[in-house]
């Protein structure tokens, strides 16, 4: 559902006035309540998509109100953003544990609240677009695996992801696998300094993204209410609806989730390694091409120089053969000149052999580079 109606709940009239002032230029219908009981009384009739809920109120705290909202099937879908003067990690964790989607700390500026509400508007719009697709995909997954055991589903998933080479496709396959167990989830994939987020509902809420950041280095497993967060080095998975009515099933599903996360991380590493090797292969091929061009240019220069020398010595030899007999030299002098000329020609021939050696060395280097490229490619 698109964001159209917002309910603000605060026991301080001044705070409600501030919220009204901030939201007056946004296209939202705003209702207000001065207490938790009043909120619960009007919420079903007003049917807001978002509730801005003060934490510290008499009669009922914001946490108690949120629990009541999430326990009621008619109001459980409503997005709750806590508004509090305190914003410690513990309080944010408590807010998330009772089902809130976001948290804003007083005093907040106009821009901050607007930004958060516009993000929630985007999240709700995308969720509305994707909900039917997710339902269709989930139904397809359930139909395909209805006769399979839980381990059979996991085996099918492992076989499937072995053919995947894109991170987004891997995340969607993971969502489908978890959906086959009836689980809704949020996922964070970490590669280098990049974080990517995926969700059964299409987009992760701000508080979930913050939760991933807070807990990514604080242990492998975190369980609270019907949620469980599994941390690996490059993947974190937050399950939103763990089964609570069957302890044996909950333990079995928890083990499955840990194993699936571990397998998925190995495939993620394989994808990252493959991409890195492809980049190295491309760079090496560029180097080989450059070396090939340089080598052939140099060999061509050497060969051209050899041919020029050969032509010069041939012309010089012919000229000597024509002129020496007419110079009036004695036989020893003629022999001396011919000997010098012959030695110069022999040195030229020796340089021709050196050119051949250079060509041979270049071919060996090119062959070695080609073998190296094949090794990197495989």
SEGU-633088 format. One record per residue: residue number from 1; x, y, z of N, C-alpha, C in turn. Coordinates in steps of 0.2 Angstrom, whole numbers, plus 5000, padded with zeros to 4 digits. Example, Ala and Ser with C-alpha at 12.3 -4.5 7.8 and 13.67 -1.06 7.14 Angstrom:
<pts>
(1 (5066 4972 5039) (5062 4978 5039) (5066 4984 5039))
(2 (5064 4989 5035) (5068 4995 5036) (5064 5000 5039))
</pts>
This chain:
<pts>
(1 (5004 4994 5000) (5000 5000 5000) (5004 5006 5000))
(2 (5003 5011 4996) (5007 5017 4996) (5005 5021 5002))
(3 (5010 5025 5004) (5010 5029 5010) (5005 5035 5009))
(4 (5000 5035 5013) (4995 5040 5012) (4993 5043 5019))
(5 (4993 5039 5024) (4990 5041 5031) (4996 5040 5036))
(6 (4997 5045 5040) (5002 5044 5045) (4998 5046 5052))
(7 (4999 5042 5057) (4997 5043 5064) (5003 5045 5068))
(8 (5002 5051 5072) (5008 5053 5076) (5005 5052 5083))
(9 (5009 5049 5088) (5006 5048 5095) (5012 5051 5100))
(10 (5010 5055 5104) (5014 5059 5108) (5010 5062 5114))
(11 (5012 5061 5120) (5008 5064 5126) (5010 5072 5126))
(12 (5014 5074 5122) (5016 5081 5123) (5013 5085 5117))
(13 (5008 5089 5117) (5005 5093 5112) (5010 5097 5107))
(14 (5015 5099 5111) (5020 5103 5107) (5024 5099 5102))
(15 (5025 5093 5104) (5029 5088 5099) (5024 5087 5093))
(16 (5018 5086 5094) (5013 5084 5089) (5012 5090 5084))
(17 (5013 5096 5087) (5012 5102 5083) (5019 5103 5078))
(18 (5024 5101 5081) (5030 5101 5077) (5030 5096 5071))
(19 (5027 5090 5073) (5026 5085 5067) (5021 5087 5062))
(20 (5016 5091 5064) (5011 5093 5060) (5014 5099 5055))
(21 (5018 5103 5058) (5022 5108 5054) (5027 5105 5049))
(22 (5030 5100 5051) (5035 5097 5046) (5031 5093 5041))
(23 (5026 5090 5042) (5022 5086 5037) (5017 5090 5033))
(24 (5016 5096 5034) (5011 5100 5031) (5012 5101 5023))
(25 (5018 5101 5021) (5019 5101 5014) (5020 5094 5011))
(26 (5019 5089 5014) (5020 5082 5011) (5013 5080 5010))
(27 (5012 5076 5005) (5005 5074 5003) (5003 5068 5007))
(28 (5003 5069 5014) (5000 5064 5019) (4994 5066 5023))
(29 (4990 5062 5024) (4984 5063 5029) (4987 5062 5036))
(30 (4987 5067 5040) (4989 5066 5047) (4984 5066 5052))
(31 (4984 5061 5057) (4980 5061 5063) (4985 5060 5069))
(32 (4982 5062 5075) (4986 5063 5081) (4983 5059 5086))
(33 (4987 5057 5091) (4984 5054 5097) (4988 5056 5103))
(34 (4985 5057 5109) (4989 5059 5114) (4991 5054 5119))
(35 (4990 5048 5118) (4992 5042 5122) (4991 5036 5119))
(36 (4994 5030 5122) (4994 5024 5119) (4987 5021 5118))
(37 (4983 5021 5123) (4976 5019 5123) (4972 5022 5117))
(38 (4973 5029 5117) (4970 5033 5111) (4972 5030 5104))
(39 (4978 5029 5104) (4981 5026 5098) (4978 5020 5096))
(40 (4977 5015 5100) (4974 5009 5099) (4967 5009 5098))
(41 (4964 5015 5100) (4957 5016 5099) (4955 5018 5092))
(42 (4959 5022 5089) (4958 5025 5083) (4961 5022 5077))
(43 (4966 5017 5078) (4971 5015 5073) (4967 5011 5068))
(44 (4962 5007 5070) (4959 5003 5065) (4954 5007 5060))
(45 (4951 5012 5063) (4947 5016 5059) (4951 5021 5055))
(46 (4956 5023 5057) (4960 5028 5053) (4964 5024 5048))
(47 (4967 5018 5050) (4971 5014 5045) (4977 5017 5042))
(48 (4981 5019 5047) (4987 5023 5044) (4992 5017 5041))
(49 (4997 5020 5037) (5002 5015 5034) (5008 5016 5039))
(50 (5009 5022 5042) (5015 5023 5047) (5012 5026 5053))
(51 (5015 5024 5059) (5014 5027 5065) (5020 5030 5068))
(52 (5020 5036 5069) (5026 5039 5073) (5024 5039 5080))
(53 (5028 5034 5084) (5026 5032 5091) (5031 5035 5096))
(54 (5029 5039 5100) (5033 5041 5106) (5035 5035 5111))
(55 (5041 5035 5113) (5042 5029 5117) (5040 5030 5125))
(56 (5042 5036 5127) (5040 5037 5134) (5033 5041 5135))
(57 (5028 5037 5137) (5022 5040 5138) (5019 5037 5144))
(58 (5014 5040 5148) (5011 5037 5154) (5006 5032 5151))
(59 (5003 5028 5156) (4998 5023 5155) (5001 5017 5151))
(60 (5003 5019 5144) (5007 5014 5140) (5013 5017 5137))
(61 (5018 5013 5137) (5024 5015 5134) (5024 5014 5126))
(62 (5028 5017 5123) (5028 5015 5115) (5029 5008 5114))
(63 (5034 5005 5118) (5035 4998 5117) (5029 4994 5118))
(64 (5025 4995 5123) (5019 4991 5124) (5014 4993 5119))
(65 (5013 4999 5116) (5008 5000 5111) (5010 4996 5105))
(66 (5017 4996 5103) (5019 4993 5097) (5018 4985 5098))
(67 (5019 4982 5104) (5018 4975 5105) (5010 4974 5103))
(68 (5006 4978 5106) (4999 4977 5105) (4997 4978 5097))
(69 (5000 4982 5094) (4999 4983 5087) (5001 4977 5083))
(70 (5007 4975 5084) (5010 4969 5080) (5006 4962 5082))
(71 (5003 4962 5088) (4999 4956 5090) (4992 4956 5087))
(72 (4990 4962 5085) (4983 4962 5081) (4984 4961 5074))
(73 (4981 4955 5071) (4982 4954 5064) (4979 4960 5060))
(74 (4975 4964 5062) (4972 4970 5058) (4977 4976 5058))
(75 (4982 4976 5063) (4986 4982 5063) (4994 4979 5062))
(76 (4995 4973 5062) (5002 4970 5062) (5006 4973 5056))
(77 (5002 4975 5051) (5006 4977 5045) (5008 4984 5045))
(78 (5006 4988 5050) (5007 4995 5050) (5015 4996 5052))
(79 (5018 5001 5048) (5025 5002 5049) (5026 5007 5056))
(80 (5030 5005 5060) (5030 5009 5067) (5037 5012 5067))
(81 (5037 5019 5068) (5044 5022 5069) (5044 5025 5076))
(82 (5048 5023 5080) (5049 5025 5087) (5052 5032 5087))
(83 (5049 5037 5091) (5052 5043 5092) (5054 5044 5099))
(84 (5060 5045 5100) (5062 5045 5107) (5068 5050 5108))
(85 (5069 5052 5115) (5074 5057 5116) (5080 5053 5118))
(86 (5080 5046 5118) (5085 5042 5119) (5086 5037 5113))
(87 (5093 5036 5112) (5094 5032 5106) (5100 5027 5106))
(88 (5101 5024 5112) (5106 5019 5113) (5105 5013 5109))
(89 (5110 5009 5108) (5109 5003 5105) (5104 4998 5108))
(90 (5104 4998 5115) (5100 4994 5119) (5093 4996 5117))
(91 (5091 5002 5117) (5084 5005 5116) (5082 5003 5109))
(92 (5087 5004 5104) (5085 5002 5097) (5084 4995 5096))
(93 (5088 4991 5100) (5087 4984 5099) (5080 4982 5102))
(94 (5078 4985 5108) (5072 4984 5111) (5066 4986 5106))
(95 (5067 4991 5103) (5062 4994 5098) (5061 4989 5092))
(96 (5067 4986 5090) (5066 4981 5084) (5063 4975 5087))
(97 (5065 4973 5093) (5062 4967 5096) (5055 4967 5096))
(98 (5052 4972 5097) (5044 4973 5098) (5041 4974 5091))
(99 (5045 4975 5086) (5042 4975 5079) (5043 4981 5075))
(100 (5046 4986 5078) (5047 4993 5074) (5051 4992 5068))
(101 (5050 4997 5063) (5054 4997 5057) (5059 5002 5057))
(102 (5058 5007 5061) (5063 5013 5061) (5063 5016 5068))
(103 (5068 5021 5069) (5069 5024 5075) (5072 5031 5074))
(104 (5069 5036 5077) (5072 5043 5076) (5072 5046 5083))
(105 (5078 5049 5084) (5080 5052 5091) (5078 5060 5091))
(106 (5074 5062 5096) (5073 5069 5097) (5079 5072 5100))
(107 (5080 5079 5098) (5076 5082 5094) (5079 5081 5087))
(108 (5074 5081 5082) (5076 5079 5075) (5074 5085 5071))
(109 (5077 5086 5065) (5076 5091 5061) (5070 5090 5056))
(110 (5068 5095 5052) (5063 5094 5047) (5065 5089 5042))
(111 (5071 5090 5040) (5074 5086 5034) (5075 5079 5036))
(112 (5077 5078 5042) (5078 5071 5044) (5071 5067 5044))
(113 (5066 5070 5047) (5060 5066 5048) (5057 5065 5041))
(114 (5057 5071 5037) (5055 5070 5030) (5058 5065 5026))
(115 (5065 5065 5027) (5069 5060 5023) (5067 5052 5025))
(116 (5066 5051 5031) (5064 5045 5034) (5057 5043 5031))
(117 (5052 5047 5031) (5046 5046 5029) (5045 5045 5021))
(118 (5049 5049 5018) (5050 5047 5010) (5053 5041 5009))
(119 (5058 5039 5013) (5061 5032 5012) (5055 5027 5013))
(120 (5052 5027 5019) (5046 5023 5020) (5041 5022 5015))
(121 (5040 5028 5012) (5035 5029 5007) (5037 5024 5001))
(122 (5044 5025 4999) (5047 5021 4994) (5047 5014 4996))
(123 (5048 5012 5002) (5048 5005 5004) (5041 5002 5003))
(124 (5036 5006 5005) (5029 5003 5005) (5027 5002 4998))
(125 (5029 5007 4993) (5027 5007 4986) (5030 5001 4983))
(126 (5037 5000 4984) (5040 4994 4981) (5037 4987 4984))
(127 (5036 4987 4990) (5033 4981 4993) (5026 4980 4990))
(128 (5022 4985 4989) (5016 4984 4985) (5017 4981 4978))
(129 (5022 4983 4975) (5023 4981 4968) (5025 4974 4968))
(130 (5029 4972 4973) (5033 4965 4973) (5029 4960 4977))
(131 (5024 4962 4981) (5021 4957 4985) (5017 4951 4981))
(132 (5014 4953 4975) (5011 4948 4971) (5016 4943 4968))
(133 (5022 4947 4966) (5027 4943 4963) (5030 4938 4968))
(134 (5031 4940 4974) (5034 4936 4979) (5029 4930 4981))
(135 (5023 4932 4981) (5018 4927 4983) (5018 4921 4977))
(136 (5018 4924 4971) (5018 4919 4965) (5024 4915 4966))
(137 (5030 4918 4967) (5036 4914 4967) (5036 4909 4973))
(138 (5034 4911 4979) (5034 4907 4984) (5029 4901 4983))
(139 (5023 4902 4980) (5019 4897 4978) (5022 4892 4974))
(140 (5026 4895 4969) (5029 4890 4964) (5034 4886 4968))
(141 (5038 4889 4972) (5043 4885 4976) (5040 4880 4980))
(142 (5034 4882 4984) (5031 4877 4988) (5028 4871 4983))
(143 (5026 4872 4978) (5023 4867 4973) (5028 4863 4971))
(144 (5034 4866 4969) (5040 4862 4966) (5043 4857 4972))
(145 (5042 4859 4978) (5046 4856 4983) (5041 4852 4988))
(146 (5035 4852 4986) (5030 4849 4991) (5031 4842 4993))
(147 (5034 4838 4989) (5036 4831 4990) (5043 4830 4993))
(148 (5047 4835 4993) (5054 4835 4995) (5054 4836 5002))
(149 (5059 4832 5005) (5061 4833 5012) (5065 4840 5013))
(150 (5066 4842 5019) (5069 4848 5020) (5076 4848 5018))
(151 (5080 4842 5019) (5087 4841 5016) (5087 4841 5008))
(152 (5081 4838 5006) (5081 4838 4998) (5080 4845 4996))
(153 (5077 4849 4999) (5076 4856 4997) (5083 4860 4997))
(154 (5087 4858 5002) (5094 4861 5003) (5098 4859 4998))
(155 (5098 4852 4996) (5102 4849 4991) (5100 4852 4984))
(156 (5094 4853 4983) (5092 4857 4977) (5095 4864 4976))
(157 (5095 4867 4982) (5097 4874 4982) (5105 4874 4981))
(158 (5109 4869 4984) (5116 4869 4983) (5117 4868 4975))
(159 (5114 4863 4972) (5115 4862 4965) (5113 4868 4961))
(160 (5108 4871 4963) (5106 4877 4959) (5111 4883 4959))
(161 (5114 4884 4965) (5118 4890 4966) (5125 4889 4963))
(162 (5127 4882 4962) (5133 4881 4959) (5134 4884 4952))
(163 (5128 4885 4948) (5128 4888 4942) (5127 4896 4942))
(164 (5127 4899 4947) (5126 4906 4948) (5132 4910 4948))
(165 (5132 4915 4944) (5138 4919 4944) (5137 4927 4945))
(166 (5131 4928 4947) (5129 4935 4949) (5127 4936 4956))
(167 (5129 4941 4960) (5127 4941 4967) (5120 4942 4968))
(168 (5117 4947 4964) (5110 4948 4964) (5106 4941 4963))
(169 (5108 4937 4958) (5104 4931 4957) (5105 4926 4963))
(170 (5111 4926 4966) (5113 4922 4972) (5108 4924 4977))
(171 (5107 4930 4979) (5103 4933 4984) (5096 4931 4983))
(172 (5093 4931 4977) (5086 4929 4975) (5085 4922 4976))
(173 (5090 4918 4974) (5090 4911 4975) (5090 4909 4983))
(174 (5093 4913 4987) (5093 4912 4994) (5086 4913 4997))
(175 (5084 4919 4995) (5077 4921 4997) (5072 4915 4995))
(176 (5072 4913 4989) (5068 4907 4987) (5068 4901 4991))
(177 (5075 4899 4993) (5076 4893 4997) (5073 4894 5004))
(178 (5074 4900 5007) (5071 4901 5013) (5064 4902 5013))
(179 (5061 4904 5008) (5054 4905 5007) (5051 4898 5006))
(180 (5055 4893 5004) (5052 4886 5003) (5051 4883 5010))
(181 (5054 4886 5015) (5053 4884 5022) (5048 4888 5026))
(182 (5045 4892 5022) (5040 4897 5025) (5043 4903 5028))
(183 (5049 4905 5027) (5053 4910 5031) (5053 4916 5027))
(184 (5052 4922 5030) (5053 4928 5027) (5060 4931 5030))
(185 (5063 4935 5026) (5070 4936 5028) (5073 4943 5025))
(186 (5078 4946 5028) (5082 4951 5025) (5089 4949 5025))
(187 (5093 4951 5020) (5099 4948 5018) (5104 4954 5017))
(188 (5110 4953 5020) (5116 4958 5018) (5121 4954 5015))
(189 (5124 4956 5009) (5130 4953 5006) (5135 4958 5006))
(190 (5141 4956 5009) (5147 4961 5009) (5153 4959 5005))
(191 (5155 4963 5000) (5160 4961 4996) (5165 4967 4996))
(192 (5171 4967 4998) (5176 4972 4999) (5173 4977 5003))
(193 (5172 4984 5001) (5168 4989 5005) (5161 4990 5003))
(194 (5158 4985 4999) (5151 4986 4997) (5147 4982 5001))
(195 (5141 4985 5002) (5135 4981 5006) (5129 4981 5001))
(196 (5126 4975 5000) (5120 4975 4996) (5115 4972 5000))
(197 (5109 4974 5000) (5103 4972 5004) (5097 4969 5000))
(198 (5095 4964 5002) (5089 4961 4999) (5084 4958 5004))
(199 (5078 4958 5002) (5072 4956 5007) (5067 4952 5003))
(200 (5063 4948 5007) (5058 4945 5004) (5052 4950 5002))
(201 (5052 4955 5005) (5047 4961 5004) (5050 4966 4999))
(202 (5056 4965 4996) (5059 4969 4991) (5064 4974 4993))
(203 (5063 4977 4999) (5068 4982 5002) (5068 4981 5009))
(204 (5074 4982 5012) (5076 4982 5019) (5074 4988 5022))
(205 (5071 4988 5028) (5069 4994 5032) (5075 4997 5035))
(206 (5076 5004 5036) (5082 5007 5039) (5084 5004 5046))
(207 (5079 5002 5050) (5082 4999 5056) (5085 4992 5055))
(208 (5083 4988 5050) (5086 4982 5049) (5093 4983 5046))
(209 (5094 4988 5042) (5101 4989 5039) (5105 4991 5045))
(210 (5103 4995 5050) (5106 4998 5055) (5108 4992 5060))
(211 (5103 4987 5061) (5105 4981 5065) (5110 4977 5062))
(212 (5110 4976 5055) (5116 4972 5052) (5122 4975 5054))
(213 (5123 4982 5053) (5129 4986 5055) (5131 4985 5062))
(214 (5126 4985 5066) (5128 4985 5074) (5131 4978 5075))
(215 (5127 4972 5073) (5129 4966 5075) (5133 4962 5071))
(216 (5136 4964 5065) (5139 4960 5060) (5146 4957 5063))
(217 (5149 4961 5068) (5155 4958 5071) (5154 4956 5078))
(218 (5148 4954 5080) (5147 4953 5087) (5144 4946 5088))
(219 (5147 4941 5085) (5144 4934 5086) (5141 4931 5080))
(220 (5140 4924 5080) (5137 4921 5074) (5130 4921 5074))
(221 (5127 4921 5080) (5120 4919 5081) (5116 4924 5086))
(222 (5111 4927 5084) (5107 4931 5089) (5100 4930 5088))
(223 (5096 4928 5093) (5089 4926 5093) (5085 4931 5098))
(224 (5080 4934 5095) (5075 4938 5099) (5068 4937 5097))
(225 (5064 4936 5101) (5057 4934 5100) (5056 4929 5094))
(226 (5053 4930 5089) (5052 4925 5083) (5057 4927 5078))
(227 (5062 4931 5079) (5067 4933 5074) (5074 4929 5076))
(228 (5078 4928 5071) (5085 4926 5072) (5089 4929 5067))
(229 (5095 4931 5069) (5100 4934 5064) (5106 4930 5064))
(230 (5109 4927 5058) (5114 4923 5057) (5120 4927 5054))
(231 (5126 4928 5057) (5131 4932 5054) (5137 4927 5052))
(232 (5139 4928 5045) (5145 4925 5043) (5149 4931 5041))
(233 (5155 4930 5038) (5160 4935 5037) (5157 4940 5031))
(234 (5154 4937 5026) (5152 4941 5021) (5144 4941 5020))
(235 (5141 4937 5024) (5133 4937 5023) (5130 4937 5030))
(236 (5125 4941 5031) (5121 4941 5037) (5114 4940 5034))
(237 (5110 4935 5038) (5103 4934 5036) (5099 4935 5043))
(238 (5093 4939 5042) (5089 4940 5047) (5082 4937 5045))
(239 (5080 4932 5049) (5074 4928 5048) (5069 4932 5052))
(240 (5063 4933 5049) (5058 4937 5053) (5052 4933 5056))
(241 (5052 4927 5054) (5046 4923 5057) (5048 4916 5059))
(242 (5053 4915 5063) (5054 4908 5066) (5049 4905 5069))
(243 (5048 4899 5068) (5042 4895 5072) (5043 4895 5079))
(244 (5039 4897 5083) (5039 4897 5090) (5035 4892 5094))
(245 (5030 4889 5090) (5026 4884 5093) (5029 4877 5094))
(246 (5034 4876 5090) (5037 4869 5090) (5045 4870 5091))
(247 (5047 4869 5097) (5054 4870 5099) (5059 4865 5094))
(248 (5057 4859 5093) (5061 4855 5089) (5061 4857 5082))
(249 (5056 4860 5079) (5056 4862 5072) (5060 4869 5072))
(250 (5060 4873 5077) (5063 4879 5078) (5071 4877 5078))
(251 (5073 4872 5082) (5080 4871 5082) (5082 4868 5075))
(252 (5078 4864 5072) (5080 4861 5065) (5081 4866 5060))
(253 (5076 4871 5060) (5076 4876 5055) (5082 4881 5056))
(254 (5084 4882 5063) (5090 4886 5064) (5096 4883 5061))
(255 (5097 4876 5062) (5102 4873 5060) (5103 4873 5052))
(256 (5097 4872 5049) (5097 4873 5042) (5099 4880 5039))
(257 (5096 4885 5043) (5098 4892 5041) (5106 4893 5041))
(258 (5109 4891 5047) (5116 4891 5047) (5120 4888 5042))
(259 (5118 4882 5040) (5121 4878 5035) (5120 4881 5028))
(260 (5114 4883 5027) (5112 4887 5020) (5117 4893 5020))
(261 (5117 4897 5025) (5121 4903 5025) (5128 4901 5024))
(262 (5131 4896 5027) (5138 4894 5026) (5139 4892 5018))
(263 (5135 4888 5015) (5136 4886 5008) (5135 4892 5004))
(264 (5130 4897 5005) (5129 4903 5001) (5136 4907 5001))
(265 (5139 4908 5007) (5145 4912 5007) (5150 4909 5003))
(266 (5151 4902 5003) (5156 4899 4999) (5155 4900 4992))
(267 (5149 4900 4989) (5147 4902 4982) (5149 4909 4981))
(268 (5147 4914 4986) (5148 4921 4985) (5156 4922 4984))
(269 (5160 4918 4988) (5167 4919 4988) (5169 4917 4981))
(270 (5166 4911 4978) (5168 4909 4972) (5166 4914 4966))
(271 (5161 4917 4967) (5159 4922 4962) (5164 4928 4962))
(272 (5166 4930 4968) (5170 4936 4969) (5177 4934 4966))
(273 (5179 4928 4968) (5186 4925 4965) (5186 4925 4957))
(274 (5180 4922 4955) (5179 4922 4947) (5180 4929 4944))
(275 (5176 4933 4947) (5176 4940 4944) (5183 4943 4944))
(276 (5187 4942 4950) (5194 4944 4950) (5198 4941 4945))
(277 (5198 4934 4944) (5202 4931 4939) (5200 4933 4932))
(278 (5194 4935 4931) (5192 4937 4924) (5195 4944 4923))
(279 (5196 4948 4928) (5199 4954 4928) (5206 4954 4926))
(280 (5209 4949 4930) (5217 4948 4929) (5218 4945 4922))
(281 (5213 4940 4920) (5214 4938 4913) (5214 4943 4908))
(282 (5209 4948 4909) (5209 4953 4904) (5215 4957 4904))
(283 (5217 4959 4910) (5223 4963 4911) (5229 4960 4907))
(284 (5230 4953 4909) (5236 4949 4906) (5235 4949 4898))
(285 (5229 4948 4896) (5228 4948 4888) (5231 4955 4885))
(286 (5229 4960 4889) (5231 4967 4886) (5238 4967 4886))
(287 (5242 4965 4892) (5249 4965 4892) (5252 4961 4887))
(288 (5249 4955 4886) (5252 4950 4880) (5251 4954 4873))
(289 (5246 4957 4872) (5245 4960 4866) (5250 4966 4865))
(290 (5251 4970 4871) (5256 4975 4870) (5263 4973 4869))
(291 (5265 4967 4873) (5272 4964 4872) (5272 4962 4865))
(292 (5267 4959 4862) (5268 4956 4855) (5269 4962 4850))
(293 (5265 4967 4851) (5266 4973 4846) (5273 4976 4847))
(294 (5275 4976 4853) (5282 4979 4854) (5288 4975 4851))
(295 (5287 4968 4853) (5292 4963 4850) (5292 4964 4843))
(296 (5286 4963 4839) (5286 4963 4832) (5289 4970 4829))
(297 (5287 4975 4832) (5290 4982 4830) (5298 4982 4830))
(298 (5300 4979 4836) (5308 4979 4837) (5311 4974 4832))
(299 (5308 4968 4831) (5311 4963 4826) (5311 4966 4819))
(300 (5305 4970 4818) (5305 4973 4811) (5310 4978 4810))
(301 (5312 4982 4815) (5317 4987 4815) (5324 4983 4814))
(302 (5325 4978 4818) (5332 4975 4817) (5332 4971 4810))
(303 (5327 4969 4808) (5327 4965 4801) (5328 4970 4796))
(304 (5325 4976 4796) (5326 4982 4791) (5333 4984 4791))
(305 (5336 4985 4797) (5343 4987 4798) (5348 4982 4795))
(306 (5346 4976 4796) (5351 4971 4793) (5350 4971 4785))
(307 (5345 4972 4783) (5344 4972 4775) (5348 4978 4773))
(308 (5347 4984 4776) (5350 4990 4774) (5358 4989 4774))
(309 (5361 4986 4780) (5368 4984 4780) (5370 4980 4774))
(310 (5366 4975 4773) (5368 4970 4768) (5368 4974 4761))
(311 (5364 4978 4760) (5364 4982 4753) (5370 4987 4753))
(312 (5372 4990 4759) (5377 4994 4759) (5384 4990 4757))
(313 (5385 4985 4760) (5391 4981 4759) (5391 4978 4752))
(314 (5385 4976 4750) (5385 4973 4743) (5387 4979 4738))
(315 (5385 4985 4739) (5387 4990 4734) (5394 4992 4735))
(316 (5397 4992 4742) (5404 4993 4743) (5408 4988 4740))
(317 (5406 4982 4740) (5410 4976 4737) (5411 4977 4730))
(318 (5405 4979 4726) (5405 4979 4719) (5409 4985 4717))
(319 (5409 4991 4721) (5413 4997 4719) (5421 4995 4720))
(320 (5422 4991 4725) (5429 4989 4726) (5432 4985 4721))
(321 (5428 4980 4719) (5430 4976 4713) (5431 4979 4707))
(322 (5427 4985 4706) (5428 4989 4700) (5434 4993 4700))
(323 (5436 4996 4706) (5441 5001 4706) (5448 4999 4708))
(324 (5448 4993 4712) (5455 4991 4714) (5460 4990 4709))
(325 (5457 4986 4704) (5462 4984 4698) (5465 4991 4695))
(326 (5462 4996 4695) (5464 5002 4692) (5468 5007 4697))
(327 (5469 5005 4703) (5473 5009 4708) (5480 5008 4707))
(328 (5483 5003 4704) (5490 5002 4703) (5493 5000 4710))
(329 (5489 4996 4713) (5492 4993 4720) (5495 4986 4718))
(330 (5500 4984 4722) (5503 4978 4722) (5499 4972 4724))
(331 (5500 4966 4724) (5496 4961 4725) (5495 4960 4733))
(332 (5500 4962 4737) (5499 4962 4744) (5494 4967 4747))
(333 (5494 4973 4744) (5490 4978 4745) (5482 4976 4744))
(334 (5482 4973 4738) (5475 4971 4736) (5472 4966 4740))
(335 (5477 4961 4742) (5474 4956 4747) (5472 4959 4754))
(336 (5476 4964 4756) (5475 4967 4762) (5468 4970 4762))
(337 (5466 4974 4757) (5460 4977 4756) (5454 4972 4756))
(338 (5455 4967 4752) (5450 4962 4751) (5449 4959 4758))
(339 (5454 4958 4762) (5453 4954 4768) (5449 4958 4773))
(340 (5451 4965 4773) (5447 4970 4777) (5439 4970 4775))
(341 (5438 4970 4769) (5431 4970 4766) (5428 4964 4768))
(342 (5431 4958 4768) (5428 4951 4769) (5427 4951 4777))
(343 (5431 4953 4781) (5430 4953 4788) (5423 4957 4790))
(344 (5423 4963 4787) (5417 4968 4788) (5411 4964 4786))
(345 (5411 4961 4780) (5405 4957 4778) (5403 4951 4783))
(346 (5408 4948 4785) (5407 4942 4790) (5404 4945 4796))
(347 (5406 4951 4799) (5403 4954 4805) (5396 4955 4803))
(348 (5394 4957 4797) (5387 4959 4796) (5383 4953 4796))
(349 (5386 4947 4793) (5383 4941 4793) (5381 4938 4801))
(350 (5386 4940 4805) (5386 4938 4812) (5380 4942 4815))
(351 (5379 4948 4813) (5374 4952 4816) (5367 4949 4814))
(352 (5367 4946 4807) (5361 4943 4805) (5359 4937 4809))
(353 (5364 4934 4811) (5362 4928 4816) (5360 4930 4823))
(354 (5362 4936 4825) (5360 4939 4831) (5352 4941 4831))
(355 (5351 4943 4825) (5343 4945 4824) (5339 4939 4824))
(356 (5342 4933 4821) (5338 4927 4822) (5337 4925 4829))
(357 (5343 4926 4833) (5343 4924 4840) (5337 4928 4844))
(358 (5337 4935 4842) (5332 4939 4845) (5325 4937 4844))
(359 (5324 4935 4837) (5317 4932 4835) (5315 4926 4839))
(360 (5320 4922 4840) (5319 4915 4844) (5317 4917 4851))
(361 (5321 4921 4854) (5320 4923 4861) (5313 4926 4862))
(362 (5311 4931 4857) (5305 4934 4858) (5299 4928 4857))
(363 (5300 4924 4853) (5295 4918 4852) (5294 4914 4858))
(364 (5300 4913 4862) (5299 4909 4868) (5296 4913 4873))
(365 (5297 4920 4874) (5294 4924 4879) (5286 4924 4877))
(366 (5284 4925 4871) (5277 4925 4869) (5274 4918 4871))
(367 (5277 4913 4869) (5275 4906 4871) (5274 4905 4879))
(368 (5279 4908 4883) (5278 4908 4890) (5272 4912 4892))
(369 (5271 4918 4889) (5265 4922 4891) (5259 4919 4890))
(370 (5258 4915 4884) (5252 4912 4882) (5251 4906 4887))
(371 (5256 4902 4889) (5255 4897 4894) (5252 4900 4900))
(372 (5255 4906 4902) (5253 4909 4909) (5246 4911 4908))
(373 (5244 4914 4902) (5237 4916 4901) (5232 4910 4902))
(374 (5234 4904 4899) (5230 4898 4899) (5229 4896 4907))
(375 (5235 4896 4910) (5235 4894 4918) (5230 4899 4922))
(376 (5230 4905 4921) (5226 4910 4924) (5218 4909 4922))
(377 (5217 4907 4916) (5210 4906 4913) (5207 4900 4916))
(378 (5211 4895 4918) (5209 4889 4921) (5209 4888 4928))
</pts>
